[in-house]
């Protein structure tokens, strides 16, 4: 079964290797916008606030 694609408003667990910039650990975020190659997610945790760009993997 293929993975379910992300959509704006989805919540996800973001791992450090998924983020283009350096982060101190994993965090939960909500998808704010999508392109073919990346997604922008806003952190919903207080430990790593901000908006981050995620590289999308193509299988």
GUPAPA-642481 format. One line per field, with one value per atom (N, C-alpha, C): residue in one letter; chain; x, y, z; atom name. Coordinates in pm, 1 decimal, decimal comma. Layout:
REM GUPAPA-642481
res <- A; ... $
chain <- A; ... $
x <- X; ... $
y <- Y; ... $
z <- Z; ... $
atom <- CA; ... $
***
This chain:
REM GUPAPA-642481
res <- X; X; X; X; X; X; X; X; X; X; X; X; X; X; X; X; X; X; X; X; X; X; X; X; X; X; X; X; X; X; X; X; X; X; X; X; X; X; X; X; X; X; X; X; X; X; X; X; X; X; X; X; X; X; X; X; X; X; X; X; X; X; X; X; X; X; X; X; X; X; X; X; X; X; X; X; X; X; X; X; X; X; X; X; X; X; X; X; X; X; X; X; X; X; X; X; X; X; X; X; X; X; X; X; X; X; X; X; X; X; X; X; X; X; X; X; X; X; X; X; X; X; X; X; X; X; X; X; X; X; X; X; X; X; X; X; X; X; X; X; X; X; X; X; X; X; X; X; X; X; X; X; X; X; X; X; X; X; X; X; X; X; X; X; X; X; X; X; X; X; X; X; X; X; X; X; X $
chain <- A; A; A; A; A; A; A; A; A; A; A; A; A; A; A; A; A; A; A; A; A; A; A; A; A; A; A; A; A; A; A; A; A; A; A; A; A; A; A; A; A; A; A; A; A; A; A; A; A; A; A; A; A; A; A; A; A; A; A; A; A; A; A; A; A; A; A; A; A; A; A; A; A; A; A; A; A; A; A; A; A; A; A; A; A; A; A; A; A; A; A; A; A; A; A; A; A; A; A; A; A; A; A; A; A; A; A; A; A; A; A; A; A; A; A; A; A; A; A; A; A; A; A; A; A; A; A; A; A; A; A; A; A; A; A; A; A; A; A; A; A; A; A; A; A; A; A; A; A; A; A; A; A; A; A; A; A; A; A; A; A; A; A; A; A; A; A; A; A; A; A; A; A; A; A; A; A $
x <- 84,6; 0,0; 89,8; 69,6; 152,8; 120,2; 217,2; 190,7; 87,6; 13,8; -84,5; -11,9; -42,1; 26,3; -13,0; 77,9; 50,0; -45,9; -122,4; -212,0; -202,5; -234,8; -235,2; -327,9; -278,5; -356,8; -328,6; -256,0; -219,6; -116,4; -125,5; -25,7; 71,0; 198,5; 297,5; 411,0; 480,8; 601,3; 717,5; 790,7; 902,5; 1032,0; 1110,5; 1239,4; 1349,1; 1460,4; 1567,8; 1618,3; 1624,6; 1674,6; 1576,0; 1450,5; 1350,2; 1354,9; 1424,0; 1424,4; 1550,9; 1536,8; 1651,6; 1749,3; 1702,4; 1792,3; 1815,4; 1917,4; 1950,6; 1848,5; 1801,6; 1711,2; 1763,2; 1722,4; 1773,3; 1705,4; 1600,9; 1531,8; 1401,9; 1329,8; 1201,4; 1095,3; 994,0; 883,7; 758,8; 643,4; 517,6; 490,0; 437,2; 407,4; 280,5; 232,7; 116,7; 162,6; 119,6; 158,2; 89,3; 170,4; 118,4; 103,3; 198,8; 193,4; 275,8; 250,3; 316,1; 362,6; 475,4; 518,6; 551,2; 598,8; 633,8; 750,1; 844,8; 966,7; 978,8; 889,6; 903,0; 768,1; 769,0; 651,8; 699,3; 614,1; 645,1; 554,6; 617,4; 543,4; 571,3; 467,1; 480,4; 482,1; 580,1; 591,9; 474,3; 418,7; 311,1; 362,5; 494,4; 555,6; 622,0; 640,6; 705,9; 857,5; 907,9; 1052,4; 1124,5; 1060,5; 1120,2; 1020,4; 989,8; 892,1; 946,1; 855,3; 895,0; 833,6; 867,8; 822,7; 944,3; 932,1; 1045,1; 1010,3; 1112,8; 1096,9; 1140,2; 1053,8; 1079,9; 1101,9; 1204,0; 1226,8; 1134,5; 1062,3; 974,8; 1053,4; 1037,7; 1105,8; 1019,3; 1084,3; 1015,0; 1058,3; 962,0; 994,6; 1003,3 $
y <- -117,3; 0,0; 124,4; 215,4; 335,9; 430,3; 514,6; 609,2; 713,5; 763,6; 867,8; 1000,5; 1072,2; 1200,1; 1304,5; 1397,4; 1506,1; 1606,3; 1672,1; 1778,0; 1893,2; 2013,0; 2128,8; 2102,0; 2129,5; 2107,6; 1976,3; 1885,6; 1757,6; 1780,3; 1699,5; 1700,4; 1585,9; 1607,4; 1503,2; 1516,8; 1406,2; 1405,2; 1435,7; 1542,5; 1585,0; 1538,9; 1461,6; 1414,4; 1509,1; 1519,2; 1612,2; 1590,5; 1466,2; 1439,8; 1481,7; 1513,8; 1558,5; 1709,1; 1782,6; 1928,8; 1977,2; 2077,0; 2128,4; 2205,2; 2269,7; 2339,2; 2252,8; 2285,8; 2207,6; 2233,2; 2125,5; 2134,9; 2043,2; 2072,3; 1999,2; 1867,3; 1832,3; 1706,3; 1699,3; 1590,8; 1571,1; 1661,8; 1697,6; 1779,2; 1752,5; 1788,7; 1777,8; 1909,5; 1899,3; 2018,3; 2000,8; 2110,9; 2110,9; 2163,8; 2098,7; 2136,7; 2267,9; 2366,9; 2498,5; 2514,0; 2458,0; 2467,4; 2355,3; 2327,6; 2217,7; 2263,8; 2207,5; 2216,6; 2074,1; 2056,2; 1921,0; 1861,7; 1946,2; 1894,6; 1923,3; 2005,5; 2038,5; 2073,6; 2077,4; 2119,7; 2214,4; 2308,4; 2396,3; 2354,6; 2329,5; 2286,7; 2382,3; 2417,3; 2503,1; 2414,8; 2434,2; 2356,4; 2387,8; 2284,9; 2304,2; 2277,9; 2271,2; 2251,4; 2380,3; 2394,3; 2513,7; 2498,8; 2376,0; 2354,3; 2394,4; 2382,3; 2420,3; 2503,9; 2626,5; 2706,9; 2750,5; 2777,8; 2828,6; 2750,1; 2791,7; 2725,5; 2666,5; 2543,4; 2469,2; 2415,2; 2405,2; 2347,2; 2201,6; 2114,0; 1970,7; 1925,5; 1846,2; 1787,3; 1666,9; 1660,3; 1545,8; 1437,5; 1315,0; 1201,4; 1146,5; 1116,0; 1056,7; 912,1; 820,2; 676,7; 632,2 $
z <- 0,0; 0,0; 0,0; -95,3; -101,8; 14,0; 53,4; 161,9; 120,5; 216,7; 191,1; 169,5; 61,1; 37,2; 142,2; 167,8; 261,0; 198,8; 283,8; 240,3; 340,1; 295,9; 384,1; 501,8; 622,5; 743,2; 812,9; 746,1; 807,9; 917,7; 1022,1; 1129,5; 1106,3; 1140,1; 1119,6; 1219,6; 1239,7; 1321,3; 1228,7; 1256,9; 1173,8; 1240,1; 1167,4; 1216,3; 1169,2; 1243,6; 1204,2; 1061,6; 1015,3; 879,8; 771,0; 806,9; 710,5; 685,5; 772,2; 767,3; 697,6; 610,2; 535,3; 623,9; 730,4; 822,3; 946,8; 1022,4; 1141,8; 1252,8; 1315,4; 1430,3; 1540,3; 1662,4; 1777,5; 1806,5; 1734,1; 1759,4; 1681,9; 1702,1; 1634,7; 1697,4; 1617,2; 1668,3; 1585,3; 1640,8; 1568,4; 1498,2; 1375,2; 1298,2; 1217,2; 1162,7; 1074,8; 939,2; 830,6; 694,9; 658,5; 621,9; 585,2; 433,7; 356,5; 210,7; 150,1; 22,7; -48,0; -185,2; -230,9; -369,9; -413,8; -536,4; -582,6; -504,5; -461,7; -399,3; -249,9; -195,3; -53,4; 8,5; 139,8; 216,1; 324,6; 363,0; 475,9; 590,7; 705,5; 823,8; 938,0; 1010,4; 1127,6; 1250,7; 1335,5; 1458,5; 1550,4; 1613,3; 1710,5; 1851,8; 1866,8; 1997,9; 2043,6; 2173,2; 2226,4; 2228,8; 2216,2; 2223,1; 2095,1; 1979,2; 1850,3; 1770,1; 1815,1; 1742,1; 1606,4; 1514,1; 1383,5; 1270,1; 1148,2; 1026,4; 957,6; 911,8; 856,1; 718,5; 632,7; 500,0; 504,6; 454,5; 453,0; 310,3; 287,3; 155,4; 141,4; 31,2; 6,3; -64,9; -20,8; -84,1; -196,2; -306,0; -420,2; -430,8; -428,7; -435,9; -580,0 $
atom <- N; CA; C; N; CA; C; N; CA; C; N; CA; C; N; CA; C; N; CA; C; N; CA; C; N; CA; C; N; CA; C; N; CA; C; N; CA; C; N; CA; C; N; CA; C; N; CA; C; N; CA; C; N; CA; C; N; CA; C; N; CA; C; N; CA; C; N; CA; C; N; CA; C; N; CA; C; N; CA; C; N; CA; C; N; CA; C; N; CA; C; N; CA; C; N; CA; C; N; CA; C; N; CA; C; N; CA; C; N; CA; C; N; CA; C; N; CA; C; N; CA; C; N; CA; C; N; CA; C; N; CA; C; N; CA; C; N; CA; C; N; CA; C; N; CA; C; N; CA; C; N; CA; C; N; CA; C; N; CA; C; N; CA; C; N; CA; C; N; CA; C; N; CA; C; N; CA; C; N; CA; C; N; CA; C; N; CA; C; N; CA; C; N; CA; C; N; CA; C; N; CA; C; N; CA; C $
***
